[in-house]
Structure formats: structure tokens, C-alpha cells
Amino acid sequence: MRRLLPLLAMFFALPALASHEPHGSALPVRVGIVLFDGVQIIDFAGPYEVFGTAGFGVVTVSPDGKPVTTAMGLKVTPDASFATAPPFDVLLIPGGDVEDAQKDPRVLEFIRQRSVPARQVLSVCTGAFILGATGLLDGDKATTFTPRIDELAAAFPKIDVIRDVRWADNGKLITSAGLSSGIDAALHVVARVRGTDEARTVAMRLEYDWKPDGGFVRSRMADRFLTKKLLQAGVEWPKDAKFDEYVSTGDLDQWVSRYHVETATPAAELLDRLDAGARKSGLWKAAGKHRWTNRQEGRDVMLSFETQSGADARHFELDIMLKASPAQP
């Protein structure tokens, strides 16, 4: 038994070693990850960890192979340029600050060309905007980062933009929702290539609670009931106001967003402006002082505003709260 224990330890350690094979080695499945300035770290690093743990070979690429700066300032040196990139079985397009990348003809043409031989093409978060700009998603279903779902639909009317999912699978083309959703979608790709049992095994090694049928979906949370028309277009915000959102949390039925506010406008006047915005939107009916209601998805939704005093008259807290009636079975 004493001789057997070291052998068992070596045996169970082998998968962990395999997950860190050199990313340039010749492995059965090769993944290419497109990098660009403004890329979100978790969008590529999360899936990189999944694919590496699965024993796939992972190669990062950028248009010229030079270092890129992520959305949070981390500098990353890609393995190859577009011109020197090897063939890929899986192509991944992460999100982040994608405005420049989705207009870069080098990025779009590379994705179009490399998508042809690839077995799977996966976008993460706002990477859907880059993939959408290639035209490859036309006629397919797609999702993206929750706050930008409507924007994706407006920018690409030929795409069937869906919400209420963690990822959308069209067969070859897969899009995921925001940030950590890319980990789930990458596990889904592993399941497509190697089977669900192997994908579950990868998730266990990562100590990740993967739900093959979907799991947590950010777009289902109760803040979906608060329309952009109210906050962005309806309210006349004080020009000198500074807002620092430090709480934004809830569940399927209720939500609170709390802000530190700095402005010369008194708190009471700001509440009146919020009321005016709710009235102007035409979507909400008055239900009391700083309280509004409407009906969405067959549920009565209550919207309310409150302020709390701060250090002085220029500083106070603002709460924007939502509560929906129970969903009918």
C-alpha cells in the first residue's frame, strides 16, 4: 500500500499537469482567442482556464501580435499575430470595450476567415457586437451583456437577439451573456466537443458550480423592470450632479440601487425630478409620494424613490427601488 499511494497521487495529479500543457503544443483541440485593446480580462481568461483544464491547446492572437491593454489596464502579450496564427478548432471572441474592435477590418476579416474551418465559434459578453459586425450572426439567435441587449438588437436587426439565457447556441455559433457567463459557455463548448461528463469534470476541477441547462441568468433579475426610457431620457438630471452607485442588488422579485449623490440641487427637488421623469415616460402611474406602478409580464411592479441625508446639503444618498408582485404559476 505504501508503494501504491505515491502512484495514486501521481495518477490523480496527471489531469492537473495536462491542463497546463504549453499552449503552443500539438494537442487534439486548439483554441484561438482574439485579443484587442480594451478586452475584458474575465472574458478571455475564464474560458482560457476552462479550455486549458480540458487539455485543449490555447493560443492568443492580436492583429499585429503586439501587447494589448485590457479594459482594466493589464497588459497581455499575445502568442501570435493574425498572420502567424495556427489553425483553430475553436475560435473565441471576448468582449470589453469593443467599439474600436468591431470596426477594425482586420479583426472582422480574420474572424470571417477563421470561422469557416472552426468547429465552434464563441463570443463572450459584448464580443457579440464584434461577431455581429462580421455578419456571421445574421439570422441566428444571440445574447450579450445584460445592459446592452437592447443595443445589440438595435445595432443588428438581422440577429434574433434573445434575453433570459446565459448562452445562445446555434450549433456552430455560440454567444454568451456577460463576464462569468463565458465560463459556462466555454464548458458548454467542451461538452459539445468531448461530452458532458468531461465538461462536468473540468468544472469540478475548477470548483465551479456549472449548470449545463443554464443556471443563473442576470437578465432575469428584477431591475429589468426599470426601463432606460425613464432614467436616461425622462429625468432632467442636474448638470452638476455626480452619482456613485455603490449598491445594486436584488433578486427575481425586488431590486435596490443606491447612489452617493453630490449636487447643489436639494434632495427633495431631485425626487421631484424623478417623479417628473416617471410621469413623462408614460409607462408609470402615480401610486403615492415618490411611488409609481405599472404592469409588466403579468405582474404589478412598484417603483419608489427615497433619499437619506449625508454629510451636508450637497451630499446625500438616493435609493431607487423596485418590487414586483408574485409571478403567477
Disulfide bonds with the S-S distance in Angstrom:
none
